[in-house]
Amino acid sequence: MACGFRRSIACQLSRLLDLPPENLIKSISAVPISRKEEVADFQLSVDSLLGNNNDHSRPDVQVQATRLAEKLKCDTVVSEISTGQGTVNFKINRELLTKTVLQQVIKDGSKYGLNSELFSGLPQKKIVVEFSSPNVAKKFHVGHLRSTIIGNFIANLKEALGHQVTRINYLGDWGMQFGLLGTGFQLFGYEEKLQSNPLQHLFERLGVHFDEYSGESFYREKSQEVLKLLDSKGLLQKTIKGTAIVDLSGNGDPSSICTVMRSDGTSLYATRDLAAAIDRMDKYNFDTMIYVTDKGQKKHFQQVFQMLQIMGYDWAERCQHVPFGVVQGMKTRRGEVTFLEDVLNEIRSRMLQNMASIKTTKEVENPQETAERVGLAALIIQDFKGVLLSDYQFSWDRIFQSRGDTGVFLQYTHARLHSLEETFGCGYLNDFNIACLQEPQSVSILQHLLRFDEVLYRSSQDLQPRHIVSYLLTLSHLAGMAHKTLHIKDSPPEVAGARLHLFRAVRSVLANGMKLLGITPVCQELVYMSSENPDTVPT
């Protein structure tokens, strides 16, 4: 998005470089804000324009940057052009920047950043996401909790980008336990058990929903069809023990052998996944199917995708496994956490205890619900801060700190900004003068809002939520610093109105990002529960 500024710069560059603007847009990026100095708004990486020339024949990048900058001219959009290390930097006219960004945030609402030129020409696809996938005959394990929140994020992001997303929960053993009809489950007399299940409770707080509940037992018969197809293609081999295998290496490499049938003729996990994949292609004709499971299943999915290929299903290349690491050290006061109810109970009790310990805490409506929402935000942010594939050390004390880079801090910031709107909104929102937002704190926020589309684009490319998490935390820190100096109360109406517009834009983008992550923003104002400095922006 960057509110059309990126395209305006690309158009001027295209005339000089004789390249289509579309070829230049992704080489122009918003400059990360710095607390040390004022920075330009956009930069062009000259290195990216020079292509794949080797270092010996490529002209000096800095010389090229300087030459290019000298040929460019300021206009009604760009007020200043300079060079950096291998870059040409562009500063946007400050009043235009302020007006355009704030108007765009309010106009686009939940679509801000998604209507960007970075996503132009993006084909709308049919995407299937399989996630959560517990064995409901057993208790819901914390590993499935990770799959649930990660899969929900991926599905949210894909839907926000306009794709047609089908969310599937592939339940181990549910079919045998509860009975199965057609493509979904009919719970014969077991509705109460489902409603009392903490799994269902998690889905309702997180706002997680599924379009299809499927199960292993549904594919029992279809698995036999898969075995017949493998046999007909000469891919099935019988072992001395009576099991059936597929040798994916073709030369007997033990590491490439996949067992697809037990000695009694029944199917295995791999066979049922093959049957499920074929059935879903027939049913949904998907462009992409994403499986969200722990990294321990990496080899399993590699073999499943490879078997689909050798069975003649070229669409196997559309299948993707998104693996995640292990959570270490998740313990409650009573000991090791294994199951979901332990996690939810601990979240609720700790947040309620924290809220009760602050004497200045305002009376909160629905304290149980608020505690859960804030606590789940804390859990999600800690989980999403790093690379999904990495294992991480869990810390209850760290995730519940209300200041610093935590979900509690994001919820507090959103609630505080919402309170500002409720207190002053009616009297000031119609009075707005862009000239009143030229303070360094205001400019830093506007520059950061410019970058939201790039952050969404990065996450859409690698399916990593950490880019969005980092962005939202920085935005919250910037808002905290601005709130200390950009007062609304007792300020002239036009100043107060301008600042309120700025804070409303921050809250809107903050809420958008939180919802993509699977977090329900809290609107009731909370109170900080620790003495750390919340408003330190990363360098």
N, C-alpha and C positions, 0 to 999 in steps of 0.2 A: 504494500500500500504505500507507505510513506507519503500518502496524500497526493500522489501524482508528481511529487518533486523528483523522484528518481527518473521517471519518464521524461520530464522536462530537460534534465541534465543529459540523458541518453540521446535525446533528439539533437541537442547542440553538438555533442560528440560525434554523432553519426555523420553530420555534414562535413566534419573535418577528417574523419577516418574512413569515410565511404563504406560504412557498415550499417546494416539495419539496426534501428534502436533496440529491437528485441534481442539482438546478439550482445548488447552492451548492458542491459538492465541488471543482470545477475552479477556483473562485475562492479556495480555501484552499490556500496553498502553504507548503512548508517553507522556513524562513529560512536563507539561506546563512551558514555559520559565519564568524566574524571573529576575527582574532588580537589585535584591539585591545580588545574588550569581549565580555562574555557577551551573547548575543542570545536572543530568544524562539525557540520551536520552530516555530510556525506563524504565518502572518499572513493576514488577510482583506483583499483590496483592495476598499475601499468603492466606489471609482470603477467597478469592474466590475459592481457591483450597480445602479448608477444608470442603466444602459442607454445609449441614444443621445441623451439630452437634450442640447440645445446649451448652451454655457457661460452664456448669459444667464438661462436658466430653471432651471438645475441648482443645487440648494442647495450651500452651501459643503461641500466634501468633508470637511474637517477637523472641522467642526461635527457632520456626520453620523457620523463615526467616534467622536467623543467621546460623542454621545448613545447610540449603539449599545453602546459599551463599558460605559456606566453601567447599561444594562438587563440585561447579561449577568452570570451568576453563576459563581463557581468551583464545581467539583464534585470527584468522586473522580478525574477525568481531568485537568482543567485546574486548576492551582494558582495561576495569576496571569494577570490580563488587563490589558493596557495599550494605549496608542495610539501610532502612529508617524505618518509623513507620509502621511495618507490611508489608514491601515491600522488594523485592530484586531489586536493581537498576543496570542498565547496561549502560555503556558509550561506544559508538561506536568509532572505530578507526577514528580519525579526517579526515585524507586524504581520506579514503574510504567514509566517510559520505559526504564530499564535492563533490567528483567526482560522486558518485551514485545519490545523490539528484538532482544535476544540470542536469546531463544527462537524468534522468528520467523525469524531468519536461519538458525539451525540446522535448524528444522523444514522450512522451504521449500527449503533447499539451492539447487540451480541455478534454482529458480523464484522465488527471493526478488526482490521488486519487480515480478514479472509477474502476481501474483495481486491486484494493487492494484485499489481501487475506480475508479481512473482508467481501467482497461481493462474495467470491468464493462459488460456489454451489447455488447461488441465482437463483431460478427458474424464467424464463421470463414469465411475466403475461400479460393478457389483462386487461387494467385498463380504466375505464370510469370516467372522472372528469366533474361534472356539476358545473359551476361557472358563475359569473357575473349576469346572469338571471334577467335583468331589465324588467320593463313594458315599452315598447317603445312608447306606446300611451301617456306616461307621461315623465317628465324630468328625466334624469339619476341622482339618488340620491347618496350621498357620501357613503351610506351603500353598494351600489352596487360597488363602487370604491374599497372598501376593499375586497369584494368577488372576484373582478376581479384580483387584484394583488396577493392575497393569492392563488387563484385557479391556476393562471398562474405559480406561484412558484412551487406548488405541481406537476403540469403537467410537468414542465421543469425538475424537479428532477427525477421524475419517468422515463421520456424519457431518461435522461442522464444515468440512471442505466440499460437501455436496454429494458425496458418494452414497450409494444405496447399500446400507450395512445390515447384515443379518447376524444377530448375536446368538450363538449356540452354547448351551451348557450340556456337555456330554457326560452324563451321570453314570458312574460305575455302579452296576448292580441295582439301580433304582427299578429298572424294568422288572427284574425278578421279584423284587420285594413288594412292589405296589401295583403291578399290572400295566400293560402298555397297549395303546390303541392308536392305530394310524401312525402319523409322524410325530405325535406329541403324547404326553402322558395324561391319563385320566386317573385321578386319585380316588379309588373306590373306597370311600369311608375313611380316608386318611387325611382329609383337609386339616383337621385339628392338629395332627402330628406335624404337618408341614408348617402351619402357622406358628406353632410353638418352637419350631426348629430355629436355632440361632442363625443358621444360614439365611433363612428368609428374612430375619430381622436385619441382618447386615445389608442385604440387597435393598431393603426399604430405607435405611438411613443414608446410605451411599447413593441412593437413586439408581441402583443397578437394575436393569431389566433384561430379559432374554426373549427372543422371538421364537426360539425353539428349544424345548427340553428333549434331548435324545439320550439313548443309553446303549450300553454294550449289548444287552440282550436283544435289542431291536434288530441287530445285525447278525444274529446267530445263523439264520437261514441264508442271508446274503453272503456270509462268510464262506459257506459251502460253495456258492457260485464262484467266488474268487478262487478257491482252491481248484475247482474244475477248470477255470480259465488258465491258471498257472500250469496245470497238468497238461492241458491241450497245447500249450506253447512249448512244452518240453522243459519247463523251468523247475518243476517239482521233483525233488529227490527224496527217496525213503532211506532212513538210517537203519542200522542194525536194531536199535531200540524201538523201531516202529514209528518214530516221529517223521514229519515231513519238513524239509528245509529248502531254502532257495540260496544258491551260491552266487552272490552278487559279483564276485571277482572272476568267476569262470575257471579258476585254477585251484580251488580248494583252500584258499586263504581262510583260516579259522576266524579271523576278525571280520570277514565279510559274509559270514554265514548267518542267515536269519531263519529261525524256527517259526513255522507258520501253522503247524498242526501237532497236537499231542498224539501219543500212541493210540489213544482211544477214539481218534477221529475228530475230536472237538477242536474248535478254532482257538487261536491265541490273540493277545492284544494287537499284534501287528496285522493279523488277518482282518480283525474287526475294523481297524483304522483304514485299511485298504477299502473295505466294503463301504465304510462311512464316506470316504472321500469320493468314491465313484457315485454313490447315491446323491451326494450334495451337488456334484457337477450336473447330474441329470435333473435335479430339482431346481437349482438356483442359477446354473450356467455362469458361475462366478468368474471374475477376472483375476481375483486374488483370494486365497484362503490362508488365514493366519492362525497358527496354533500358539497359544501362550502357556508354556509349562516351564518347570525348572530345568536347569542346564543338564541334569542327569539324564534327560530324555533326548539329548542331542543326537546320539547315534541312532536311536530308534527312529526318529523322524527322517534322518538321512537315508536309512534303509527303506522306509516306507515310500519316500519320494522316488528313490532309485527303482524300486520294484514297479511303481506306477509307470515309470518311463519304459522299462523293458517289457511291460505288459502292453505297450503301445499307446499309452495315454500321454500325448505330448503336453497336455495341460498341466502335467506334474510340475513343470517349471513355474507355474503360478502359485504353487504352495510354498509357504514360508513358515519357518519355526522361529519364534521370538523367545529365546531362553532367558531365565533370570537366576540369580545367585541365591545363596542360602542366608537366612537371617540367623545370626549367632547371638546367644546370650539373652534371649527373650524369657525372662523369669518374672513371676509375680512374687509377692511377699510370702506366698505359700509354697513357692518352689518353681520348677520348670513349667513353662507354658507350652502346651501342645495343641490345645483346642481353642476354637473360636470363642466359645462362651467365656473362657478365661480372659481372652484379650478384651472383649467388650465390657465385661464386668470390671476389669482393672482400669480401663479407660474412664468408665463412668464414675467409679469410686474416687479415683485420683483427681479428676476434674472437679467433682462436687466438693471434695475436701479442700482443694485449692481455692475455689470460689467462696467457700464458707469461712476460710481463714482470713479473708480480707474484710476488715470492718467497714471500709468505704464502698464496698461493692453495692451497687444499686440493686433493688429488688428485681430479680429476673423472672420473667414469665417462663413457665415450662423449664425449670432449671435442669431437669433430667435430660430433656431434648437438647438444650443448649450445651450441656456438659458433653453429651455424646458427639454432637457436631464438631465442637472445638477439639475434642479428643481424637476423633477420627481424622480431622485435618492434620493434627500433630503427627499421627501415625503415617498418613499418606506422604506428608512432606519429608519426613525422615527417610522413608522408603525410596522416594523419588529423587533425592538430592544427588545421588551418585549414578554411575553406569549400572544399568539393570543387571548386567551379567555378573557384576562383582558381588561377592559376599560382603555383608556389613555387620558391624557390631551394634546390637540394639541397646538403647539406654532409655529407660523410662524417665529418669530425671532430666535428661537432656531434651527429650521431645516435648516435655511439658513446661520448659522455660518460656515465659511469656515475652521475653526480649531476646533478640538474636535471631538467627536464621531458623525459625521454627514455624509450624503450622498455627500454633497459638498466636504468634505475632501477626501472621497474615489475617487471622480472624479478628484480632483486636483492631488492626488498622482499618479493615473494612467496616467494622461496627462503629468506630470513631468517625469515619468519613460519612457514614450514613446518618449518624447523629447530627453532624454539621448541616446536612441537607434538610433534615427534619426541623432543626432549630431556626435556620435562616432562609431556607429555600423560597418560600412564598414571597418574602419581601424583597429579595435581591436578584433572583434569577432572570428577571426581565431587564435588568440594568447591567450592561456589559460594555466595557471599554478596553479594547485589546492593548492600548498603550499603557495600561496599568499592570501589565504582566511582563515587565522587562528585567525584573530582579534575577540575579544568578540562580536562585532556587527555582524560580518559575521556568527559566530557560532550560535548566537541567531536566526538569520533569517533562517538558515538551519534547526535548531531544530523545529522552528515553521512550516516550510514547511513540515516537517515530519508528522505533526499532521493533515493535511488536510483531509486524508481519514477517520480519526476518527470523524471529524466534520461532514463530509458528511454522515457517518453511523448514527450518532445521529439524524440528521435531517430526514434521511430516516425512522427511527424508530418511531419518534413522530410527524413528519410533521411540525416541528417548524423551521422557518427560522432564529430565533435568534442565533442559534449556529453558523451559517455561517456568520451572521452579525458581531458578536463579534470577530470571527476569522479574518475577513477581516480588521476590524478596528485596531486590534492589529498588523496585518501584515503591515498596512499603517504607523502606529506609528514607528515600527521597521525600515521600509524603510526610514522614515523621519530622524531618528537619524543617520542611516548609511550614508545617503546622505551628512550629514554635515561633516563627518570625512573620509569617504572612497572616496576620490577624484579620478576622472578619468583623468581630464585634468592635464598635466604636470607630470603624474606618469609614471614610466617605462612601456613599452608596455605590458610585461607579467602581471604586477600588474593591469594596466588599463583594460586589457582583462578579467582577472579573476573577477574584480569588475563589469564589464559590464555584464558578464554572470550571476552574482548574481542578479543584478537589473532586468535583462531581465526575470529571473525565477520568481521574485516577481511580475512583471507586468503581466506575463502570468497567474499565479495562481489568482491574483487579478481580472483579466478580467474574468476568468472562473467562479469565485464565484459571481461576479456582474451579469453575464448573467443568472446564475441559479436563481437569485433573481428577474430577469426581468428588469435589468438595462442595458442600452446600454452604454458602456464605451466611454468617450470623449478622443480624442487623441490630440486636440489642447491645448497647455499649457495655463493654467489659472493662475491667481495671487490671493494670499490670500487677503481676504477682511476684516480681523479683526486682532486684536493684541494679541489674545490668543496664548498660547504655544501649537502647534499641536503635539508635539512629545513626550508626556508623556505616557509611557506604563503602563497599569494597573499592580499593584503588583501581 
